[in-house]
Amino acid sequence: MKVIVIVMPKAAVLDPQGNAVRDAMRHLGMPEVRSVRIGKYMEIDVDGQNGDLEARLRGLCRDLLSNPVIEDYELQRSSASAKATARQREISKEK
């Protein structure tokens, strides 16, 4: 199964890296850019789908992959992974 984790600065937290990118974009001819937020995108392949897997992944996101004081995270199952799992179930039923 593939899991996607997106970590972004909280809305109330200043994002100096995002501000620097915004300023560079304006300097390079994009004055329409109002704001930029820089975050992290991770794709994680995991084996299995037992019941507590999602809870353990959320714990890892909270304790390792993000700083909960200044960042929020979002945990998603990849749609490609969901389609593959559904197809595997169909194949299993056909047997």
N, C-alpha and C positions, 0 to 999 in steps of 0.2 A: 504494500500500500504506500502511496506517496502522500506526504503531508506537506502543506505549505504554511510557513510561518512568516508573518509580516510584523515587523517591529517598527513603530514610529514614535517620535517624541510626542509627549502629551501636548495638547493644544495650548496649555498655559505656560509651557516651557519654551524659552527662546531657542532658536535653531541657527547658530552662527554659520554653520556649514551651508545650510539652505540659503541664508542671506547672501553669502559669498557667491553662490551659484546664481542666485537671482541677479545680483549686481553684474556678474560676468555676462549673463544672457542679455541684459539691457545694453551693456557696453558693446556687445556683438550684434546689435541691431534688432533686438526684440523688446522694445519699450513696453509692450502690452503685458509682459509677465508681471503679475502682482505679487506672487509669493511662491516660494519653493520650500518644501519640507523634505529632508533627507532621512531615509530610514534604512532598514535591512530587510532583504528578501531571502528566505532560505527554503530549499526543497529537501525534504528528508525522506529517504526510503526506509521503511520499517517492515519487518516480517511479522506476520500474524495480525490478528484483529480481536484479541481477547477483550473481555469487558472492561478491564481497568486500564487499557492502553491509552485511551484518550485522557484519562485523569493523570496518568504518569507523564504524558507529553505536555499537558498544561502545567504540571509541576516543573518540568524542565524549562519551559518557556519562562515561567515566573522566576525560577531560581538561577538559571544559567544564561539563557538567550536574551533576556531583557533586564533592564534595571527598573523595577516597578515604581521607583520614586519619580523618575523622569520619563518613562516610556510606557506605552501600551502595546500589547501584542494581539494578534489575531491568528487563530489556528484554523486551517481549512483542510479538508480532504480534497485532493486533486480530482477534478472531474474525469481525467483520463484514468485515474486509479479506480474511481467508482464504476466507470464503464467496463473496465477490464474485469473487475470483481463480478459485475452483473453477467458478463459474458461467460466467465468461469462457472457461475451457478447454472446458466443455461446448458452448458456442455455437460455438467455433472448430472443434470436431470435427464438429458438425452441418453446417458449410458445405462 
